[in-house]
Amino acid sequence: MKFELHQTDPKSKARTGRLHTDHGIVHTPIFMPVGTQATVKAVEQDLLLEPISSEIILANTYHLYLRPGIELLEKAGGIHAFMAWDKPLLTDSGGYQVYSLSDRRKITEEGARFFAHTDGSKHMFSPEFVMQVQRSIGADIIMAFDECTPYPCEYKYAQNSMHMTHRWLDRCVSAFNDSSPLYGYEQCLSPIVQGSVYKDLRIQSSEYIASKGLDVNAIGGLSVGEPHEILYEMTDICTGILPHSKPRYLMGVGLPENILECISLGIDMFDCVLPSRNARHGLLYTFDGVINIKNAKWKEDFSAIDKKSRSSFSQKYSKAYLRHLFQVKEYLALQIASVHNLSFFVELTKFARQHITAGDFTEWKTGVLKSLTIRL
């Protein structure tokens, strides 16, 4: 794993780079489509390559551990072989999913005991076991096991949780170093900054994570309902401390405006379920603003889904046609909307890279943000 930092915007902390993995190069800043259960919902892998142009996707340890299970994934030769995806892949540790099972889990120093949402069966995730599971899954980048604190969260709880996350990280590092990749290519471990919305905790956690010298550094716990202003403040604190020479991954963020603002704060990697989830409900992101394609106003609109996009896919189908597909509940509606939204998010980060390289990212961002948040 190697990261090459290329260019930094003169008026912000935005930068471009290239992350080298054994499954290919990832150009940053980048948006990673979420393929929780070894699939990006409603999108098959060829469409991820073209027209979406995904360079890396994300899958989830918790869900893959439950189904199909690590034994089957090992028999398949790892997740890349299992899902016919030959590009880079990252797995979340399952910490967020355990957090979301608030009525089904108990967190202790040992780890997290929980009842599966699928069948109620009882399981235990320790830092060591999560490393073992992610070795079996076989992602290029694997995440340390952490506790994601809720928002709002009392200071003392956030402080204790952060220190436990740090202790869990040490155990993850030991377990990772004591094991080997299973499928003939390298994996790298990423730690996660926590600390809720408290400045001093975010500083402590960023310093602790930076001291580990790992290849990728992540920031967690900032997509759980906090106001955007706090998201930006905490992100700015973290990127001011995390190593300049390593990629920074902001987990679970977010909306187009969040992504652009956080790129300006020095973030390199993003993931979020919103593009695909909202697409399945008919909410489309375009460079003119946000569209609810189910609204009657689009019934006779034969213009392209997004006339400002450079994606031929988003030019191919009309708003009227896509609305019709949603009205008659055709499965194709879910695919077209999902492919469009993911193409938009990937294209947005591509445009950001181009404008950072050109030296006018800040001016471009200011202009494009005016239209991205408009409800059409």
C-alpha positions as CSV (number, residue, x, y, z in Angstrom):
1,M,0.0,0.0,0.0
2,K,1.5,3.3,-1.1
3,F,0.0,6.8,-1.2
4,E,1.3,9.5,-3.5
5,L,0.2,13.1,-2.7
6,H,0.1,15.1,-5.9
7,Q,-1.3,18.6,-5.5
8,T,-2.9,20.8,-2.9
9,D,-5.3,23.6,-3.5
10,P,-3.7,27.0,-2.7
11,K,-6.8,28.3,-0.8
12,S,-7.8,25.2,1.2
13,K,-6.6,21.8,2.4
14,A,-8.0,20.0,-0.6
15,R,-5.5,17.8,-2.3
16,T,-5.2,15.1,-5.0
17,G,-3.4,11.8,-4.7
18,R,-3.1,8.2,-5.8
19,L,-3.5,5.2,-3.5
20,H,-1.8,2.1,-4.8
21,T,-3.3,-1.3,-3.9
22,D,-2.7,-4.8,-5.3
23,H,-6.0,-4.5,-7.0
24,G,-5.3,-1.2,-8.7
25,I,-4.9,2.5,-8.2
26,V,-7.4,4.8,-6.5
27,H,-7.4,8.4,-7.4
28,T,-8.3,10.7,-4.5
29,P,-10.5,12.4,-3.5
30,I,-12.8,9.5,-4.2
31,F,-16.4,8.4,-3.4
32,M,-16.8,4.7,-2.7
33,P,-20.2,3.1,-3.5
34,V,-21.5,1.0,-0.6
35,G,-21.8,-2.7,-1.4
36,T,-22.8,-3.8,2.1
37,Q,-23.6,-7.5,1.3
38,A,-21.1,-8.0,-1.6
39,T,-23.4,-6.0,-3.8
40,V,-24.2,-2.4,-4.5
41,K,-28.0,-2.7,-4.4
42,A,-29.7,-2.8,-7.9
43,V,-26.3,-2.4,-9.6
44,E,-24.3,-5.2,-11.1
45,Q,-20.6,-5.1,-11.3
46,D,-20.1,-4.2,-14.9
47,L,-22.2,-1.0,-14.3
48,L,-19.9,-0.1,-11.4
49,L,-17.1,-0.1,-13.9
50,E,-19.0,1.7,-16.7
51,P,-20.7,4.2,-16.6
52,I,-20.2,4.7,-12.8
53,S,-16.4,4.5,-13.1
54,S,-15.9,3.2,-9.5
55,E,-12.3,2.7,-8.6
56,I,-13.1,1.2,-5.1
57,I,-16.2,0.0,-3.3
58,L,-17.1,-0.8,0.3
59,A,-18.5,-3.9,1.9
60,N,-19.5,-4.7,5.5
61,T,-17.9,-7.2,7.9
62,Y,-21.0,-7.6,10.1
63,H,-23.3,-8.5,7.2
64,L,-20.8,-10.7,5.4
65,Y,-20.0,-12.6,8.6
66,L,-23.6,-13.4,9.1
67,R,-24.4,-14.1,5.4
68,P,-22.9,-15.8,3.5
69,G,-20.4,-16.5,6.3
70,I,-16.6,-16.5,6.3
71,E,-16.3,-20.3,5.6
72,L,-18.0,-19.9,2.3
73,L,-16.0,-16.7,1.4
74,E,-12.8,-18.6,2.1
75,K,-14.0,-21.5,-0.2
76,A,-14.7,-18.9,-2.9
77,G,-11.2,-17.5,-2.6
78,G,-12.2,-14.2,-0.9
79,I,-14.7,-11.5,-1.7
80,H,-13.1,-10.3,-4.9
81,A,-13.5,-13.8,-6.5
82,F,-16.9,-14.3,-4.8
83,M,-18.5,-11.2,-6.3
84,A,-16.4,-11.0,-9.5
85,W,-14.9,-7.6,-8.6
86,D,-11.2,-7.2,-9.5
87,K,-10.7,-3.6,-8.2
88,P,-9.9,-2.4,-4.7
89,L,-12.4,-3.0,-1.9
90,L,-12.6,-1.8,1.7
91,T,-14.5,-3.5,4.5
92,D,-16.0,-1.6,7.5
93,S,-15.3,-3.4,10.8
94,G,-19.0,-3.8,11.8
95,G,-18.6,-1.3,14.6
96,Y,-21.3,1.0,13.2
97,Q,-23.7,-1.9,12.7
98,V,-23.2,-3.1,16.3
99,Y,-23.8,0.5,17.4
100,S,-27.1,0.5,15.5
101,L,-28.2,-2.7,17.4
102,S,-28.7,-0.6,20.5
103,D,-31.4,-2.9,21.9
104,R,-29.6,-6.1,20.9
105,R,-26.0,-5.7,22.1
106,K,-23.8,-5.2,25.1
107,I,-20.4,-3.5,24.8
108,T,-17.6,-4.4,27.2
109,E,-13.8,-4.2,27.3
110,E,-13.7,-7.6,25.7
111,G,-15.7,-6.6,22.7
112,A,-19.4,-6.5,21.7
113,R,-21.9,-9.2,22.3
114,F,-25.0,-9.0,20.1
115,F,-28.0,-10.8,18.8
116,A,-28.1,-10.9,14.9
117,H,-30.9,-9.0,13.2
118,T,-31.3,-12.0,10.9
119,D,-32.3,-14.8,13.2
120,G,-31.7,-13.6,16.8
121,S,-28.6,-15.8,17.1
122,K,-25.9,-14.6,19.7
123,H,-22.4,-13.6,18.6
124,M,-19.3,-11.9,20.0
125,F,-17.1,-9.5,18.1
126,S,-13.7,-8.9,19.7
127,P,-11.0,-6.8,18.0
128,E,-9.0,-10.1,17.4
129,F,-12.0,-11.9,15.9
130,V,-12.9,-8.9,13.7
131,M,-9.3,-9.0,12.3
132,Q,-9.7,-12.7,11.6
133,V,-13.1,-12.2,9.8
134,Q,-11.6,-9.4,7.7
135,R,-8.6,-11.6,6.7
136,S,-11.2,-14.2,5.6
137,I,-13.2,-11.7,3.6
138,G,-10.1,-10.4,1.9
139,A,-10.6,-6.7,1.4
140,D,-7.6,-4.5,0.4
141,I,-8.3,-2.1,3.2
142,I,-9.7,-3.3,6.5
143,M,-11.0,-1.2,9.4
144,A,-10.1,-1.5,13.1
145,F,-12.9,-2.4,15.4
146,D,-14.2,0.7,17.2
147,E,-17.2,1.9,19.1
148,C,-19.3,4.5,17.3
149,T,-20.8,6.9,19.9
150,P,-24.3,8.3,19.3
151,Y,-25.3,11.9,19.0
152,P,-25.9,13.5,21.4
153,C,-23.5,11.9,23.7
154,E,-22.3,12.9,27.2
155,Y,-18.7,13.9,27.5
156,K,-17.7,11.2,30.0
157,Y,-19.3,8.4,27.9
158,A,-17.5,9.7,24.8
159,Q,-14.2,9.9,26.7
160,N,-14.4,6.4,28.0
161,S,-15.5,5.0,24.6
162,M,-12.6,6.8,22.9
163,H,-10.1,5.3,25.2
164,M,-11.6,1.8,24.8
165,T,-11.5,2.3,21.0
166,H,-7.8,3.1,21.3
167,R,-7.2,-0.1,23.4
168,W,-9.2,-2.1,20.9
169,L,-7.0,-0.6,18.2
170,D,-3.8,-1.9,19.9
171,R,-5.4,-5.3,20.0
172,C,-6.3,-5.0,16.3
173,V,-2.8,-4.1,15.4
174,S,-1.3,-7.0,17.3
175,A,-3.8,-9.5,15.8
176,F,-3.3,-8.0,12.3
177,N,0.5,-8.3,12.6
178,D,0.3,-11.8,13.9
179,S,-1.7,-13.0,10.9
180,S,-1.2,-13.1,7.1
181,P,-3.3,-12.4,4.1
182,L,-5.0,-15.5,2.7
183,Y,-5.3,-14.8,-1.0
184,G,-1.9,-13.8,-2.3
185,Y,-2.3,-10.0,-2.1
186,E,-1.6,-7.5,0.7
187,Q,-4.1,-5.9,3.0
188,C,-3.7,-2.7,5.1
189,L,-5.3,-1.8,8.4
190,S,-6.9,1.6,9.0
191,P,-7.5,3.0,12.6
192,I,-10.5,5.2,13.3
193,V,-10.6,8.5,15.1
194,Q,-13.4,8.9,17.6
195,G,-14.3,11.4,20.3
196,S,-17.9,12.5,19.4
197,V,-18.3,16.3,19.1
198,Y,-15.7,17.2,21.7
199,K,-12.7,19.1,20.5
200,D,-10.2,17.9,23.1
201,L,-11.2,14.3,22.5
202,R,-10.9,14.6,18.8
203,I,-7.4,16.1,19.2
204,Q,-6.4,13.2,21.6
205,S,-7.8,10.6,19.3
206,S,-6.2,12.0,16.2
207,E,-2.8,12.2,17.9
208,Y,-3.2,8.6,19.1
209,I,-4.2,7.3,15.6
210,A,-1.4,9.3,13.9
211,S,1.1,7.8,16.3
212,K,0.4,4.3,14.9
213,G,1.9,5.1,11.5
214,L,-0.6,3.0,9.6
215,D,-1.2,3.4,5.8
216,V,-4.7,4.9,5.9
217,N,-6.4,6.9,8.7
218,A,-10.2,7.1,9.2
219,I,-12.5,9.5,11.0
220,G,-15.6,7.9,12.4
221,G,-18.6,9.0,14.5
222,L,-19.5,12.0,12.3
223,S,-22.5,10.8,10.4
224,V,-24.9,10.1,13.3
225,G,-27.1,13.2,13.3
226,E,-24.8,16.0,14.3
227,P,-25.3,19.5,12.6
228,H,-23.2,20.1,9.5
229,E,-21.3,22.9,11.2
230,I,-20.0,20.4,13.9
231,L,-19.2,17.9,11.2
232,Y,-16.9,20.4,9.5
233,E,-15.4,21.7,12.8
234,M,-14.5,18.2,14.0
235,T,-13.2,17.2,10.5
236,D,-11.0,20.2,10.3
237,I,-9.5,19.4,13.7
238,C,-8.7,15.8,12.7
239,T,-7.2,16.6,9.3
240,G,-5.0,19.2,11.0
241,I,-3.4,16.4,13.0
242,L,-3.6,13.2,10.9
243,P,-0.5,12.7,8.8
244,H,-0.4,14.8,5.6
245,S,1.3,11.9,3.7
246,K,-1.4,9.4,4.4
247,P,-5.0,9.2,2.9
248,R,-7.8,10.3,5.2
249,Y,-11.2,8.5,5.1
250,L,-14.3,10.2,6.5
251,M,-16.7,7.4,7.2
252,G,-20.4,7.6,6.2
253,V,-20.4,11.1,4.7
254,G,-22.5,12.1,3.0
255,L,-24.5,14.6,1.0
256,P,-22.9,16.3,-2.1
257,E,-22.3,19.5,-0.2
258,N,-20.8,17.6,2.8
259,I,-18.4,15.9,0.4
260,L,-17.2,19.1,-1.2
261,E,-16.8,21.0,2.1
262,C,-14.8,18.1,3.6
263,I,-12.6,17.8,0.5
264,S,-11.7,21.4,1.2
265,L,-10.8,20.3,4.7
266,G,-8.3,17.7,3.5
267,I,-10.5,14.5,3.3
268,D,-9.5,12.0,0.5
269,M,-12.1,9.1,0.8
270,F,-15.8,9.0,1.3
271,D,-18.6,6.5,1.5
272,C,-22.3,6.8,2.1
273,V,-25.5,4.8,1.4
274,L,-27.5,7.9,0.5
275,P,-27.0,7.8,-3.3
276,S,-28.2,4.3,-3.7
277,R,-30.8,4.3,-0.9
278,N,-32.4,7.6,-2.0
279,A,-32.3,6.5,-5.6
280,R,-34.5,3.5,-4.8
281,H,-37.1,6.0,-3.4
282,G,-36.9,8.2,-6.5
283,L,-34.6,11.0,-5.1
284,L,-32.0,12.0,-7.7
285,Y,-29.0,14.2,-7.3
286,T,-28.1,16.4,-10.3
287,F,-25.8,19.4,-11.0
288,D,-29.0,21.5,-11.1
289,G,-30.3,20.3,-7.8
290,V,-32.2,17.5,-6.1
291,I,-35.2,15.9,-7.9
292,N,-38.0,13.8,-6.6
293,I,-38.7,11.9,-9.9
294,K,-42.0,10.6,-8.6
295,N,-43.5,14.1,-8.7
296,A,-46.2,14.8,-11.4
297,K,-44.2,17.8,-12.6
298,W,-41.8,15.4,-14.4
299,K,-44.6,13.5,-16.3
300,E,-44.0,15.3,-19.6
301,D,-40.4,16.4,-19.1
302,F,-38.5,14.7,-21.9
303,S,-35.2,16.3,-21.0
304,A,-32.2,14.2,-19.8
305,I,-32.0,13.2,-16.1
306,D,-29.0,15.5,-15.7
307,K,-28.2,17.7,-18.7
308,K,-25.1,19.1,-17.0
309,S,-23.5,15.7,-16.3
310,R,-20.8,14.4,-18.6
311,S,-22.1,10.9,-18.2
312,S,-23.7,9.5,-21.3
313,F,-25.9,7.4,-19.0
314,S,-27.4,10.4,-17.4
315,Q,-28.1,11.9,-20.8
316,K,-29.7,8.7,-22.2
317,Y,-33.0,8.5,-20.3
318,S,-35.5,11.3,-19.8
319,K,-37.1,12.3,-16.6
320,A,-40.5,11.4,-18.0
321,Y,-39.4,7.9,-18.8
322,L,-37.8,7.3,-15.4
323,R,-40.9,8.7,-13.6
324,H,-43.0,6.3,-15.7
325,L,-40.9,3.3,-14.5
326,F,-41.4,4.3,-10.9
327,Q,-45.1,4.8,-11.4
328,V,-45.5,1.3,-12.8
329,K,-43.0,-0.2,-10.3
330,E,-40.6,-1.6,-12.8
331,Y,-37.3,-2.9,-11.4
332,L,-35.5,-1.0,-14.1
333,A,-36.4,2.3,-12.3
334,L,-34.2,1.2,-9.3
335,Q,-31.3,0.4,-11.5
336,I,-31.4,3.6,-13.6
337,A,-31.8,5.8,-10.6
338,S,-29.1,4.0,-8.6
339,V,-26.6,4.1,-11.5
340,H,-27.3,7.8,-12.1
341,N,-26.9,8.8,-8.4
342,L,-23.7,6.8,-8.0
343,S,-22.3,8.2,-11.3
344,F,-23.1,11.7,-10.0
345,F,-21.2,11.2,-6.7
346,V,-18.2,9.7,-8.4
347,E,-18.3,12.4,-11.1
348,L,-18.5,15.1,-8.4
349,T,-15.2,13.8,-6.8
350,K,-13.7,13.6,-10.3
351,F,-14.5,17.2,-11.0
352,A,-13.1,18.1,-7.6
353,R,-9.8,16.4,-8.6
354,Q,-9.7,18.3,-11.9
355,H,-10.3,21.7,-10.2
356,I,-7.7,21.0,-7.5
357,T,-5.2,20.2,-10.3
358,A,-6.2,23.4,-12.1
359,G,-5.8,25.5,-9.0
360,D,-9.4,26.8,-8.9
361,F,-11.1,24.3,-6.6
362,T,-12.3,26.8,-4.1
363,E,-13.9,29.1,-6.7
364,W,-15.5,26.1,-8.4
365,K,-16.8,24.7,-5.1
366,T,-18.4,28.0,-4.2
367,G,-20.2,28.2,-7.5
368,V,-21.4,24.6,-7.7
369,L,-22.7,24.5,-4.1
370,K,-25.3,27.1,-5.0
371,S,-27.1,24.6,-7.2
372,L,-26.5,21.3,-5.6
373,T,-28.8,21.8,-2.6
374,I,-31.8,23.3,-4.6
375,R,-34.9,21.1,-4.5
376,L,-36.3,21.2,-8.1
